């Protein structure tokens, strides 16, 4: 359930690469606000909209950009 909620939050915050040609992006990023771990989910089955997620490596240069955008696009309360 947590993974599904993180995927939905990543979609709500538009945390995917620009220029997606389909209605559903093939990659979505999310951050676990409890632990600060950055995750990347990639679509594995387009017909069923199934994604597989995994943590982004600490050494990945994209990690800091994802964290910055995640905070910038945080929902207002």
C-alpha positions as CSV (number, residue, x, y, z in Angstrom):
1,X,0.0,0.0,0.0
2,X,2.8,2.4,0.8
3,X,4.4,1.9,-2.6
4,X,1.1,2.6,-4.4
5,X,0.5,5.8,-2.4
6,X,4.0,6.9,-3.2
7,X,3.4,6.3,-6.9
8,X,0.2,8.3,-6.7
9,X,1.9,11.1,-4.9
10,X,4.6,11.2,-7.5
11,X,2.0,11.5,-10.2
12,X,0.1,14.2,-8.3
13,X,3.4,16.2,-8.0
14,X,4.2,15.6,-11.7
15,X,7.4,13.8,-10.8
16,X,8.2,12.3,-14.2
17,X,10.3,13.2,-17.2
18,X,8.9,15.9,-19.4
19,X,7.6,15.1,-22.9
20,X,5.8,11.8,-22.1
21,X,4.2,10.7,-25.3
22,X,1.6,8.5,-23.6
23,X,-1.0,9.4,-21.1
24,X,0.8,7.4,-18.4
25,X,4.5,8.3,-17.9
26,X,6.9,5.4,-18.1
27,X,9.0,6.7,-15.1
28,X,7.8,8.3,-11.9
29,X,9.9,9.4,-8.9
30,X,8.8,9.7,-5.3
31,X,10.4,10.4,-1.9
32,X,9.5,8.5,1.2
33,X,8.9,11.5,3.5
34,X,9.5,9.3,6.6
35,X,13.0,8.1,5.6
36,X,14.1,10.5,2.8
37,X,14.7,7.7,0.4
38,X,14.2,8.6,-3.2
39,X,12.5,5.9,-5.4
40,X,12.1,5.5,-9.1
41,X,9.2,3.5,-10.5
42,X,9.3,2.2,-14.1
43,X,6.3,0.9,-16.0
44,X,6.7,-2.9,-16.6
45,X,3.3,-3.6,-18.1
46,X,1.6,-0.8,-20.1
47,X,-1.7,-2.7,-20.6
48,X,-2.2,-3.1,-16.8
49,X,-0.3,0.1,-15.8
50,X,2.0,-2.0,-13.6
51,X,5.1,-0.4,-12.2
52,X,8.2,-1.7,-10.5
53,X,10.0,0.6,-8.1
54,X,13.5,0.7,-6.5
55,X,15.6,3.1,-4.5
56,X,17.7,5.6,-6.5
57,X,21.4,5.1,-5.7
58,X,23.1,7.7,-3.5
59,X,25.6,8.3,-6.2
60,X,23.0,9.0,-8.9
61,X,23.3,12.7,-9.9
62,X,19.6,12.8,-10.5
63,X,18.8,12.2,-6.8
64,X,19.5,15.8,-5.7
65,X,17.3,17.2,-8.5
66,X,14.5,14.8,-7.6
67,X,14.7,15.9,-3.9
68,X,14.6,19.5,-4.9
69,X,11.6,19.2,-7.2
70,X,9.8,17.0,-4.6
71,X,10.0,19.8,-2.0
72,X,9.1,22.5,-4.5
73,X,6.0,20.6,-5.6
74,X,4.8,19.6,-2.1
75,X,1.1,19.9,-1.7
76,X,-0.1,23.0,0.2
77,X,-2.2,22.4,3.3
